[in-house]
Amino acid sequence: MNFQPLGKRVLVQREEEANTTSSGIIIPDNAQEKPSKGKVIAVSAEVSELACGEVVVFGKFSGNEISLDGEKFLVLETDDIFGIIKF
């Protein structure tokens, strides 16, 4: 995959949430909330505050979903990103 975001955008891969409850009940995909954090995969040249590999938090309904090589990603504006999760 080779994708270079333009403008003040980044390519993010959502972190998958567990699809079972703590009691073992399986939650179907259409009933799960979409996670609002993910790993930065690519950064445009105009973005200096983020780097590939960082985990970021963003709004639930932010960005545009795209499919590359059979995987789903989000293209986010930097204004839609709330912050970086540090470990």
C-alpha positions as a LaTeX table, in Angstrom:
\begin{tabular}{lrrr}
\hline
Residue & $x$ (\AA) & $y$ (\AA) & $z$ (\AA) \\
\hline
Met1 & 0.00 & 0.00 & 0.00 \\
Asn2 & 1.26 & 3.41 & $-0.92$ \\
Phe3 & $-0.94$ & 6.33 & 0.14 \\
Gln4 & 0.23 & 9.88 & 0.78 \\
Pro5 & $-2.33$ & 12.20 & 2.42 \\
Leu6 & $-2.47$ & 15.77 & 1.12 \\
Gly7 & $-3.14$ & 19.00 & 2.97 \\
Lys8 & $-3.31$ & 18.74 & 6.77 \\
Arg9 & $-4.50$ & 15.13 & 6.75 \\
Val10 & $-3.39$ & 11.79 & 8.15 \\
Leu11 & $-4.25$ & 8.18 & 7.34 \\
Val12 & $-5.41$ & 6.27 & 10.43 \\
Gln13 & $-6.27$ & 2.61 & 11.00 \\
Arg14 & $-8.94$ & 2.21 & 13.68 \\
Glu15 & $-8.11$ & 0.02 & 16.65 \\
Glu16 & $-10.57$ & $-2.85$ & 16.76 \\
Glu17 & $-12.75$ & $-3.14$ & 19.83 \\
Ala18 & $-13.49$ & $-6.50$ & 21.43 \\
Asn19 & $-16.57$ & $-8.10$ & 19.91 \\
Thr20 & $-17.68$ & $-9.87$ & 23.10 \\
Thr21 & $-18.90$ & $-8.54$ & 26.41 \\
Ser22 & $-17.20$ & $-9.44$ & 29.69 \\
Ser23 & $-19.85$ & $-12.15$ & 30.19 \\
Gly24 & $-19.06$ & $-13.71$ & 26.79 \\
Ile25 & $-21.98$ & $-12.41$ & 24.74 \\
Ile26 & $-20.97$ & $-11.80$ & 21.12 \\
Ile27 & $-21.85$ & $-8.33$ & 19.83 \\
Pro28 & $-22.69$ & $-8.25$ & 16.10 \\
Asp29 & $-20.69$ & $-5.83$ & 13.92 \\
Asn30 & $-23.68$ & $-3.61$ & 13.16 \\
Ala31 & $-24.39$ & $-3.11$ & 16.90 \\
Gln32 & $-20.83$ & $-2.20$ & 17.88 \\
Glu33 & $-19.76$ & 1.39 & 18.33 \\
Lys34 & $-16.92$ & 2.38 & 16.05 \\
Pro35 & $-13.77$ & 3.00 & 18.08 \\
Ser36 & $-12.56$ & 6.56 & 18.26 \\
Lys37 & $-8.85$ & 5.83 & 18.45 \\
Gly38 & $-6.41$ & 4.45 & 15.96 \\
Lys39 & $-2.84$ & 4.18 & 14.74 \\
Val40 & $-1.38$ & 6.78 & 12.38 \\
Ile41 & $-0.27$ & 5.01 & 9.19 \\
Ala42 & 0.71 & 7.96 & 6.94 \\
Val43 & 1.12 & 11.71 & 7.46 \\
Ser44 & 1.10 & 14.51 & 4.87 \\
Ala45 & 4.18 & 16.71 & 4.48 \\
Glu46 & 2.25 & 19.66 & 5.99 \\
Val47 & 1.70 & 17.88 & 9.34 \\
Ser48 & 4.59 & 18.21 & 11.77 \\
Glu49 & 2.90 & 17.41 & 15.10 \\
Leu50 & 2.10 & 13.75 & 14.31 \\
Ala51 & 4.24 & 10.78 & 13.30 \\
Cys52 & 3.53 & 7.34 & 11.89 \\
Gly53 & 2.91 & 4.75 & 14.60 \\
Glu54 & 1.36 & 7.13 & 17.14 \\
Val55 & $-2.07$ & 6.28 & 18.58 \\
Val56 & $-4.53$ & 9.15 & 18.33 \\
Val57 & $-8.04$ & 9.91 & 19.60 \\
Phe58 & $-10.57$ & 11.46 & 17.22 \\
Gly59 & $-14.29$ & 12.20 & 16.98 \\
Lys60 & $-16.66$ & 9.26 & 16.41 \\
Phe61 & $-17.99$ & 10.61 & 13.14 \\
Ser62 & $-14.77$ & 12.22 & 11.90 \\
Gly63 & $-12.97$ & 11.56 & 8.66 \\
Asn64 & $-13.69$ & 9.69 & 5.48 \\
Glu65 & $-13.41$ & 5.91 & 5.35 \\
Ile66 & $-11.45$ & 4.42 & 2.45 \\
Ser67 & $-10.42$ & 0.89 & 1.52 \\
Leu68 & $-6.84$ & 0.10 & 0.50 \\
Asp69 & $-5.66$ & $-3.43$ & $-0.27$ \\
Gly70 & $-8.84$ & $-4.83$ & 1.32 \\
Glu71 & $-8.34$ & $-2.98$ & 4.62 \\
Lys72 & $-10.36$ & $-0.03$ & 5.91 \\
Phe73 & $-8.71$ & 3.24 & 6.91 \\
Leu74 & $-9.77$ & 6.76 & 7.81 \\
Val75 & $-8.46$ & 9.95 & 6.25 \\
Leu76 & $-8.65$ & 12.58 & 8.99 \\
Glu77 & $-8.06$ & 16.31 & 9.04 \\
Thr78 & $-5.66$ & 17.24 & 11.85 \\
Asp79 & $-8.42$ & 19.42 & 13.38 \\
Asp80 & $-10.50$ & 16.23 & 13.90 \\
Ile81 & $-7.76$ & 14.68 & 16.09 \\
Phe82 & $-8.15$ & 15.43 & 19.79 \\
Gly83 & $-4.79$ & 14.17 & 20.99 \\
Ile84 & $-2.08$ & 11.51 & 21.11 \\
Ile85 & $-2.18$ & 8.58 & 23.53 \\
Lys86 & 1.23 & 8.15 & 25.17 \\
Phe87 & 2.18 & 4.78 & 26.67 \\
\hline
\end{tabular}
